[in-house]
Amino acid sequence: MRELGRDALATLEKIWRSHGDVVMLHVGPRSAKLGLMAFSSPEAAAQIFGGSTWRSFDKNDSAYRELRRWIGEGLLSAQGEEWTRQKRFVQPVFTKGAVDGYTDLMVAEIADVLETLPTSASGDEADIDLGDTMMALTLRVVVRALFGESGDDAVPVVRRSFPPMADTIIQRGLSPIKEPMTWPTPRNRRGLRARADLWEVCEQLITERRASGDYERGDLLGRLIAARDNGEALSDTEIRDQVLVFMLAGHETTSTALTFALHLLGRHTDIQDAVRAEVAEVIGDRTPTAADAANLTLTNAVLKEAMRLYPSAPMIGRVATEDTTVAGAPVRRGMAVVVSVRNIQRHPDLWPDPLRFDPSRFLGGAEKERHRYAWMPFGGGPRACIGQYFSMTEAVLVLAMLLREHSVTALADTDHLPVTATITQAPVEPVRVRLHRL
């Protein structure tokens, strides 16, 4: 229990390397009978997340219960028929056609941020913290996609409030003993204050939009308000919960993926030059489009390889709803299971020389030869991340537009950065690179 609380990623990796792909853990004293099954194989992931067996597992572990308390019953944490109902409302908002409609917005926000990147006194180069820069960029994109221009005032509130609320969620979710949320501990007070600020800004924007009656701006909020399922609409509380989920999942995961991708490109300048050449050939000097993002084959492969080495969701938990068997191992009803995405994506049986950064793994049809769950940074099955296409499109456009104007040099002398996992995987220390304006 202490080891998992201190560093769950390192603990699961150590256990996997010592004991294999299917491991039964006794967490805490054996008398407490707190069992945890850890799986590190794509076959196990397929059973837990997909096929005909995914309903044998639900999101009722400690972390998801805590998530519901803080950001509500949005699509990420809802279960059963409620999840099915919400997905019918939300699915049309994230179709390929809908996301392609946000591309101009994405490009405009990316261009604005790139114009504000710091430069040295000579105007040629500057050192930046990738994590902070990418977090600010992806937050601006997702807030503009959610609220349109009316969301500008929400950006500072979200930047200020999400970190303390996320810290409260993860610490309470991992703690075996949870004090009541009403106890005035420093962490509870910070978390509750942050939640109140986030709820207030979301509810204000929803109220203003309903009052205006303008649902045709093309942003996510208008589409959610206008959405109907057999004549039924989402309530303001349900819309707020969906908005919070999209803000959480839509900026932090994409920003960490971009942080690691740019660090790796800063270490492998030959690949960086090849990406820049592809961008010049496909886009040139014009404004990028959604079709361009899909046609940047190598740029997509670079991003996928960075997400293989550093998946934003490195471990995914579920709870068995019935007695079942996974990868030949019996799993009792009520038992917690965790799929180590990070272990699967670094598995030597699936990925030759698994720690090497090699985007060619995602070129020339190589993906079709691998197990469907060998690469799963967005999860898998019916409950895979609904915003996957949004995130990939945004991230590819960021790489293309940034590398068209800058070269990147990593300041750390290793591909393998120390990481930690809160709600998402993140670097332990700031990731700094040197930008040279071309």
N, C-alpha and C positions, 0 to 999 in steps of 0.2 A: 504494500500500500504506500509506504514511504517513497519507494523508488518510482512508482507510477506518478505520484504526486509531484515529485521533483522534476522528472524528465520522462514523460510517457513515451516519446518517440525513441529515445535511446534504450529504454527498458524493453520495449517491444522488439527492437532490432536485436538486442543482445539475446533475448529469449529465442527469437527466430533462428539466429545463427547457431545457438547452442542445441536447440531441441526440434527444429523443423517447422513445417508449414502449419501444423495443427497442434496447438498447445492448450492444455487446461491449466488455468492459474487459480490458486487459492489466494484471494485477496484478504489480508487481515488474518486473524486467528481462524484455524480450521473449524473451531466450534461455531463460528458465525455462519459457516456454509455460504460464504460469498464467492461463488464460482464465476469465472470469466473465461470464455473461450476465445483464443486469439488465432485468427486465420490469416495466412499469408500466401494464398494461392488463388489464381483466377477462377478455378473450378468452384472453390468455396464462395467466392464473391458472386459468381453467377447464380448459385443456389439461394443466397441470402437476398440479393437485390433483384433478380430477374426470374425468367421462366415461369413455371406454374407454382413455385414455392415461396415467392417473395412476400405473400400475405401471411406467411407463418412467422414473420418478424415485424415488429412495429417500433416506433420511435418513442419508447416510454422509459428510456434510461434516465439517469439522474441529470445528465447534461441537457437533454431535450426538455425535461420537465422544468428545469430552471429557465431555459430559453423561453418557454411559453409564459412564464411569470413576467418576463421583462419585455418581450416584443410581441406578445399576443399569439393568437391562433392563426398565423399566416400560413401560406402554402408550405413553407419549410418545416413547420412543426405540427401542422394539423394531421389527423389520422382518420382512417376508416372512411365512412361515407362523407364526412365533412371535408376531407382532403379531395375526394372525388368531385364533390360539388364545387369546391373552390377552383379546381383545375379547369373545369368547364368554363368558368368565368375568365380565368387568367390566360389560358392557352392561346386565344386569338391575339393577345397583346404581344406575344413573343414568337409569332410565326416568322418565317424568313422574310415574307413580304413586309410585315410590320417593322421588323428590325431594319431592313434596308431603307425604310422611310426615315429612320433616325440617323442615317449616315451623314447627311449634310450637317446636322446638329453636332455630331461627334467631331467631324472634321473642323468645324468652326471653333469648338472649344479647345481641341488639340492645338490648332494654330495659335490661338490666343495665349495658351500656356507656353508654347515654344518661344513666342516672342518675348516672354518675360524671364526666360532662363538667364541666370547671372553670367556675366562675362568678366574677364580679368581687365586690368587697366588698359591692356593693349587691344582689348576687344576680340581677341582670338580664342582664348580658352579660359575655362573656369572649372573648379572642383565643385561637385554637387553631391548631396545626399540623395541617392536614388529613391530610397523608401519614402522620404518626405515629398519629393518632387512627384513621384508617380501616384502617391496617395492623394495629393492635391488635385492632380489632373483627373484621375478616374472619379473622384468625388464630384468635381465640377460636371463631368460628362453625365454621370448617373442622375444628379439632381436636376440638370437641365432636361434630360430625357423624361424624368418623372413629372416635373412641374412646369417646363418651359421657362420663359423669362421670369415668371413670378417666383421661381425657386432661388433666385440669386441671394435673397436674404436668409435662406435656409442653410447655405453653405457654411458660414462660420459657426452656426449652432451645431450642425452635424459634426464638424471637425472637432469642436470642443467637447461634445457630449458622448460620442460613440466610444472613445477609448476607455473612460471610467466605467461606462455601462458594460462594455465587453469584458473588462477585467472583473467586475462583480459577477457577471454570469459565469465565467469560466472557473473562478475561484470557488464559488458556491457549488457549481456543478460537480467539481472534482472532490469537494470536501465530504468525508464520510459523516460529519456532524454539522448540521446546518442550523445556525441560530435563526429565529424568526426574522423576517425582513423588517419588522417594526422595531427591532432592537437598534438603538442609535449608534452602532459601530461606525468608525470612519468609512469603511468600505461601503456599508449599506447606505449611509447618508450620501456619499458621492454618487453611488449608482442610482438611487432614487431621485436625486436632484437632476441627474443627466437624463433619466427616463422622462421625468416631468417636462423638461425643456424640449425633448424630441417629440413627445406626444403633442405638446402645445403647438409647435411649429407645423406639424403635419395636420392637426385638426383645424388650425387657422386657414391653411391653404385649401383644404377640402371645403370648408365653409364658404370661403370667398369664391371658389370655383362654382359651387352649387348655386350661389346667389347670382353669379354672372350668367349662368345658363350656357356658357360657352364651352362645349365639350368637343369642339372640332379643331382644336389647335394641333392635334397630332401627337400630343405628349401622353405618357402613360396614365397620368391622373385622369385626364378627360376620358380616355378609353375605359378605365375602370369604372368611372361614374356612369358612363353610358352603357356598360356591359349588361346584357340580359340573358337569363337562362330560363326558358319557358315563362317569360314575362317577369321573373323575379330579378331584383336588383341587389347589389351589395349595400350593406349599411355603412354609415360613416366609420364605425369602429372597425368593420371588416376591411374597408379600404385603407384605413390607417395602418392596420396590421400588415397588409400586403406591402404598403409603401415602405414600412420599416424593414421588412425582409429584403426588398429589392435594394434599399440603401446599404444594408449590411452586406449582402452577398454581391452587390453590383459594383462596389468600389474596392473593398479590402482584398478580395481574392484576385481581381484583375491587376491591382497595383503590385501585389507581391509577385505575381507571374511576370510582370514586366520588369520588376526590380532584378529578379534572378536572370531573366533572359538578357537584359542589357549588361549585367555583370559578366555573364559567360561570353557574350559577344566582345566585351572589352578585353577578355583574356584570349580570344581566338580571332585575331584581326583578319585572318584569311577568310573565315566564314563571314565576318562582318563586311568585308569588301565585296564578297559574292552577293550578299543581301542588297547592298547598295547598288550594285550593278543591275540586279533584278528590278529594283524599284525604278531605276533610271529607264530601263527598257519598257516596263509595263506602264508606268505613270508619267515619267518625264517630269516636266515642270508644272503640269496642270493640277487642278484640284482632284484628289482621289474620290472614287465612287465605291459603292458596295461591290460592284463587279470586280473592281481592282483588288479589293481585299481577298476575294476568292481566287484570283489569278496569281497572287503572289505565293507561288508554291513553296519556294525555299523559305520565305519569311514565316509562313505557317509552320513549316517543319521545324524551324528554329524554336518557335514558341512552344510547340508540342514537346520537343526534346527538353527544353528548360522545365516544362511542367511535369515531365517524367521524373527528372531528378529532384524537383522541388514541387510536389503537388500541393496546391493551396489547402486541400482537405486531406491531410496525410493519414488519417485514421477515421473510420466511420463506424459508429456504434448502433446496435439494434438490441431488442429484447425478444426472445422466443415467445410466441403466443400459444405454442403447443409443443408437445414432445415431438422431436424430429431428429433427423440425421443429416449432418453436413460433412462432406468430404470423408465419409465413413465413420465419423465420430458422433456419438449420441449427444444431443443437446436437449436438456430438460426444459419444460415450460417455465417461463419466468427467468431463465438464465440470460445473463448479458453476453453478447458476442461483440467482438470488434474485428473489423476487417482492416488490416494494415495496408493501405494503398501504397504507402512509401516502400514497404518491403516488396510488394508485388512488382512495383515499377523499377526496382533495383535487383530483381531476382535473376541470378546467373543462368538459370534454366530457360529464361524467357528472353534475356537481353545479354548477348555476348559482351564481355568487358563492360559490365553494367554501370560503372562509375565514370566512364568516359563520355564527354559531351560530343555527340555525333548525330546531327540532324538528318543524315542520310537514312536513319532508321525509319523515317516517315516519308521517304521519297520512293518513286518507282514501284508502287504497289506493295511495298514491304508490309504495310499495315494489314493487308488482307491475309497474310500468311500467319499472323499471330492470333492468339486467343482474344476473343472480343473483350475480355475483362483484364487483359494484360496492361492496358493503359486506361485509367479511369479517374483522372483528376476531377471530373465533374460527377462522380458517382456512376451509377448504372441502373438499368431497368426502368420501370415506370416512374420511379421517384428520382431519376437523374435530374441534375440542375436544369430548370426550365430556361434559364438565361444563358445557356452554353453558347449559342450562336451570337448573341449580343456581346458576350465577353470576348469571344475569339475575334469577331469583327473589329471591335474597339481596339484590342491589343495589337492586332496586325497593323491597323492604321497608325497607331502610335509609333510602332517600330519603323514603319515605312517613312513617316513624315519626319521623325527625329533623325534617322540615319541619312536621309536625303540632305540634311543641312549640317550634320555634325558627325565627326568621328568620336568614338568612345574608347577610352583607355581605363581599364580597371586598376584601382589602386591596391587592392588586396592581391596577394601573390598565390592564390589558390582558387581552384574551381569550387571547392567544397567548403562552403561557409557554415559556421555553427548556426543552428536553427533552434527554435522553440515552437511549440504549438499551443496557442490560446484557442480562439475560435478558428483561426486559420494558422497555417505554418508561416513563420516570419523569421527573418534573420535576428540573431541575438544582438548584434552590434550594427551600427549604421554601415550601409554599403555605399562607399564613395567611389565615384568615377571622375575622370577628367574629360570634359567635353572640349573639342576643338571645332570651331565654326569653319565650315568649308567655304 
